[in-house]
């Protein structure tokens, strides 16, 4: 039996998962990935640590597959998206720590670009906004202030490009269209790097990777790789697009939310690139081969929420309110509500639909009767409120969400019930919780014939639980209105810092 292995290099951990022909995991391995915080608002990874953990989990899963007497048909990659790496093509040595998507060091640069009138160009070409979240200003910073000289031997890219380079021993310097669409350097209508945007952000075109399809052979593993030589690397996607594919949201109007370090809502809007809409991003959902030998792009609206699971980590590591992340649910469920407390976890600013890099975390409504349970409940409520803000923006753009598929480590019954109550629509969780890794595996297996069609891909999805609205709309709306009042107090807090 042939399996497909997925490598999921996320923000706080790296996972490998082997998937059988029925779409179910048959082996897995995970390692935590340390983050580095050299200054307030700066977030970095060590690229060599990313690779070391990737090699470890791949080797462990490959060993399990071998012991089971199975073969590896393909490898799929999915990664944290906007994080950037720069390295030397000759030595393979990283030239700087990776700058993580959460990093806010280029907030002032984004502000100056907007003041200079460049936002309309960026919105029209990329579907994005001028925010330090995206890769372009991070790359510009590496060349202007990070000590990286853009010579002929310099290569840059998102984490997928770095891993492709390592897995192929330098034979492939490439990224796929989904990751490229998060850089603010890609013209999302043509699927090619924009010379005008490269010039605007100070990123020489020669340092950028080639752009390949999300499902298609990007390369093969080299001798000495954790999987040995000759394994096709045939699926590449950003983590949220991979989750959309893994959730089988293959038709326009289908939507998913991933509850991880941050939370991300994507809704498939089909093959025609829509005009930018207020509060949302337009992104490439995936790029699949078409019948004519070219590539067909599918697009999505996206709302990016920067801190959901990160707020649980803050309760654990910053405040000591809980000892383990899985304690937050029972603690939150021990009270009926927040007691009037609202937590706005804008630790690194606010994403969709506000796009305010100067917002900061805020806790309001504390009384003498406030307990740790109320804080825990308020953190979980904040997850549901932030997703509602995004879904409301999608409805305003003419793309209402009538059902939501949910995944990620924080997609517990309690969180999904809170979400269903806020949205007023059913929220479903699949049997395979690791839909990001699953999506990468499905993209790779589709390219190599493990699955013959998108219908077969859709047939791998299976329901685990569905939560339906249980509260009166007036009550849910009143709670959301209080949340919006708290958001206004959090916004622009650090603008004079």
N, C-alpha and C positions, 0 to 999 in steps of 0.2 A: 504494500500500500504506500502510495506517495503522499507526503504531507507538505504543507507550505509553512515556512517559518516567518514570523513577523518580528521585526526589531522595532520597539517603541522607545525612543529616546526622549523622555519627558523632562519637565522642569525640576522635579525632585527625585526622579528615579528612572532607571533604564530597565526595560522588560523585554524578554524574548518569549514567544509563544508559538508552539507548533499546532497547526490546525488541520484536522482531517477533512475528507471530502464532504462530510455532513455539516461542516462549519463549526464543529465543536472542538475546543482545545483538547489536546492529548498530552501536552507537556508544557511546562513553563518555568521561568526563572526570573528573579527580580533582584536588583541592587539599588539602594538609595544613592542619590547623587548629591554631594554637598554643594551648597551655594556659598558664594563669597560676597561680602558686603564691605568693600573698602572705604566707602563714604556713605553718608546718608543719601538715599535715593539711587545709589549705584548697586547693581546686582550683576554678578559675574559667575561664570563657570570656567573650570580648567578644561580645555579641549582634550587633553590627554586623559583626564579622569573620565570624561564622557566615553572615549574610545576604550579605556581599560575596562570599564563596566560593561560596555557593549560586547567586547570580546569575551568577557567572563560568562555573561548570560547566554550568548550564542553557543559557546562551547558546551555549557551544561545542557542546553536543550538538544544540541546535536548529539551529545552522548546518550541522552534518553531516547531519542529517535532511533539511534543505531542499536541500542539494546533491545528495542521493540521490534527490530527487524524491518524497519521501514526506511524509505529513501526520501530525500528532500527534492521536491520538484522545483521549488523557487524560493526566493527570499523577498519579502516586502519590507520597506522602510517607512516609518512615520516618525515625525519629530516635532518638538516644540518649534514653532514656526519662525518668528521674527528675530530670534537669537542669531548673532553673526559670529563667524570665525574667520580669522585671517591666518594664512600659513605660507611657508616657503615651499615652492614646487620642487626644488632640488633636494632639500633635506627632509621635507615633510614636517618641519618644526613649526609649531604655532608661534605667531609673532606677537600675540597679545592674548590675554584671557578673553574668552567668549563674552560678549555683551548680551545679557539676557533680555528677553522681551519686556520684562518688568522694569528694566532700568530707565531712569528718568533724567539722565545727565544732559540730554539734548533738548530739554523743555524750552530753554531760552532760544535756542536755534530755531525750533519750530515756530515759536512766537514771532521771531524776526522775519522768517520766511512768509508767514501769514500777513504780517504788517506790510511787507513789500508787495503784496498782491498776488502771491503764487498759489494760494489755495484753490482757485477755480481750475487751474491747469492740473493740479494734483488730483482733485476730485474727478475731473473729466477723464483723465488718462488712466487712473489707477483704481478708482472706486473707493479710495481711502481718504483719510483726513491728515492734516499736518499734526502729528502727535509723535512723541518720542518712542511710543510703542513699536513703530515700524522700523524696518532695517536701514533705510537710506541714510537718515541722519546719524545712526550709529556708525555706519561705514564711513561717512564723512568725518566723524569725530576721530576714528582710528587714523585716518590720513592726515588730519589737521592738527590733532592734539595727542594722539595715542602713540606716536613714534613709528608708525608703519609707513615705509616709503613705497609708493605704488610702482615699483620697478617691474620688469618683464617676468621675474620669477615669483611674483606675489599672486596668490590665489585667495579669493574670498568666497563666502557663501553662507547659507544657512546650515544648520547642523546636518541635514541630509547630504549636502555636498561634501562636507567633511567626512562623513561616514562612508559615502561612496568612494571617495579618494582612498581612504584607509583600506576598505574591503577589497579594492582592485589594485592595491599597491601603486597608486598614482596613475593608473591607466585611464581613469574616468574622472573628469571634473564637470559635474552636471548637477542640475536641480530639476524638479518638475514644475509644471505650470502653477500648481496650487501654492507651493512654497514661494515661487517667484512672485506670485500675485500679492504677497504680504510684504514685499520689500519697499514698495512705493517707487520702484524703478521699472516695472513692467507695464506696458500698454496692454490692458486686459482685453481689448478688442482684437488686437493682432496676435497676442500671445508672445510678443518679442520685447526685448529690452528697448527702452526709449532713449535714444541719444540725448534728447532734450532734457529728460529727467536726470540722466547720468551727469550731464553738465551742471544742472541746477544744484545737485547735492554733492558734487565734487567727487564722483566715483568713476574712475576710468573704466571704459567698457572692457578692456582687455583682461581685467582681473576677475570678471564675472564668469560664472559657469554657463555651459550650454544648457538649453531648456529642452527637456524630454517629456514624453507623455507620462501620465500618472500610472497607466497600465500598459506595459511594453518593456522589452528588454533594454535596460539602461547599461548593462554590463554583466560581467561574470566575476565571481570571487576568484582571487588570485591564490596561488600556492602559498601556504603559510597563514591563510585567513582562518578564523575559528571554525569555518565550515569546510575547509579544504578548498581545492581548486575546482572551478567549473560550475558552480551553482549559479543559475541565472538570477540576477537582481532585476525583478520584473514588475515591481510595484513601488511607487514613491509618492507620498502625499503628506501634506501638513496634518497635524494630529486632528484638528477639528473637521477637516474635509474627509479624512479617513473614517472618523466616527460617523459622519453623515452617510458614507458609503456602507459602513458596517451595520448601520441601523436600517439599511435597505430603503433609504429615503430617495428613491431613484426617479420618482415622478414629480413634476412641478407641484408645489403646495405642500409637500411632505417636509416635516420639520423635526429637528432633534435639539436637545439641550444636554450638554456634558457638564457635570458637576465635578470639577477637579480643583486644582490650586486656584484657578479662576473658573468662570463658567462661560460657555459659548453657545449661543443659539444660532443655528443655521436653518434656512428654509430654501429648498430647491426652487429656483425660478426659471429653469429650463435653458435652452441653447441660445436665446437672444439676450444680449447684455443690456440690462435696464439702465436707465439714467440714475445718477446718484440721488439718494433721498436723505432727508434730514435725520441725523442721529444714527444711521446705519452705515455699514460698509457693504460694498459690492465686491465679491471675491470670486475667483475661479473655484468651482466645486470639485471638478476633476477634468482631465483631458484624456479622452479615449480615442483609439484609432477608429477612423471611419472607413466606409466601404471603398473609397477612392484612394486609399493609401495615405491619407492625411490624418489630421487630428481634429476632433470635434470637442470644443469647449462647452462645458455646462457651468452655469453661474448660480450663485447663491447670494441672498442677503444674509448679513451676519451682524449680530450684536455681541460685542466682547465685554465681559464683566471681569475686572481684574482680580477681585478677591472674594472668593466664597470659601473653598476649603482652606485658603490661607488664613481666613479669620478664625477657623477652628484651631489651626496651628498656633495662632496668636493666643487664644485662650489657654492652650497647653503650655507653650514655650515662653510666652511673654508674661502672662499673668499667673500661671500655675492654677488656674481654675479647674482644669482636668489633668489627669495624669497620662491618659491615652486618648487619641482622637475618637475612638469608638465609645468613649464615655459620654460624649456630648449629647447623643440622642436620648438615652435614658434620663440624663440630668434635665434636659429641656422638657421632656415629657412629664416630669414630676410636677410641673406647674401648668395651669390652664392657659396662661398667656404671659406676656412679658411684664406685666405690672406697669405698663406705660413706658417702658424703656425701649429706645430705638438705638441700634448700633449701625452706623454707616461705615463700612470697612474700607474707606478710601485711603489705604495705607500708601499707595503709589499713584494717587489721583483716581479719577472716575473715568471709566470707559463709556460704552454706549448706554444711553443715547446722549450723554452730557459732554463727553470729551473735554474734561477739565483736568489737566495735569497738575493744577495747583490745589485741587481739593485734598483734604486730609481727613483721616479717621476721626469720627465724632461719636460720642455716646451722650444721649440726652434723655431726660425723663427720670433720672435717678432720684430716689427718695430714700429715707432711712430704712424703709422696708425692702429695698432691693437686695436680692440674693444672687449667689452665683448661678442658680437655676434660671433666674430671669435673664441674666446676661447670656447664658447658653441659648435660651429660647430666642432672644433677640438676634443672635448671630444666625440661627437657622431661618428665622423670619426674613432677615436681610437677603438671604439667597433667593427666596421666593419673590421678594419685592423687586430685586434687580432684574430677574428674568422677566417679570411682568412689565417692567419699564421697556425692555427690548421688544417684547411681543406686542405691546401697545404701539410702539413705533412702526412695527411691521404692518399692523392693521391700518395705521394712518397712511402707509405707503401703498395701500391697496392689496396687501398680501396677508390676510388674516390667517391665524393659526387655529385650526379647529380641533386638532389632536396634536399631542406632543409625545415624542419618544425620548426617554431620558436614560442617561448612563453616567458612569463615573463613580468614584469612590464614595462621594457624598450623596448618591441617589438612593437614600434609605426610604423606607415606607413613610416615616414622619415627614421628611423633606418633600417627598412627592405629594403627600396629602396637603401640606401647606401650599405647594405649587398649584395643585388642581383647584384648591379653594380660591387662590388669587386670580388664576386665569379663567376659571369657570369652564374648563374643558377637561376631558380625560387625559391622564398622563400615564404612559406605559413604560415599563422597564423590561428589557429582553432577558432571556436565559443567560446569554453570554454577556457578562458585565463589561468585559474589556473590549468594547466595540472599536476603540481606536486601533489596537493591534489587529483585531479581526478585520477591519476595513483594509489595512495594509496587506494582510494575507489574501483577502478576496481579490484585491486589485492585481496582485502578483499571480495568483492562481488563474484568474481570468485570462491573463496574457499567455499563460503556458498550457491552457487547455484543461486544467483541473476542473474548472467550471466553464461550460460552453457558451453561456449567455447570461444577460442581466436577469432574466427570469430565474435561472438556476441560482444566481447570487441572492435574489430576493427570497427564494425558497429556504435559505439557511436561517432566516430570522424566526425566532420563536418567543412567545410571550411568557414572561415570568410573573408579572403582577401589573394590574391596572388600578389606579387610584382615581376616583371620581369626585367631583365637587360635593362637599357636605355642609358648607356654611351658606347662610343667606348672603346675597351679593352686597346688600347694604352694609353688613358687618365687615366683609372683606374690603370693600371700597373705603370705609372709614379708617381701617388700619393702614391702607395704602396711602391715604391722604396724609396721615400723621407721618409716615415714612418720607413723603415728598417735602414736608416741612423741615424734617431733619436734614435731608439732602441739601436744601438751600442754605442751611447753617454750615454745612461742610464745604461748600463750594468756594473756590478762590481763597481758601484760608491761608495758603503759603505764598500768595502772589507777591507779598512784600518781604518775604523771608530772604 
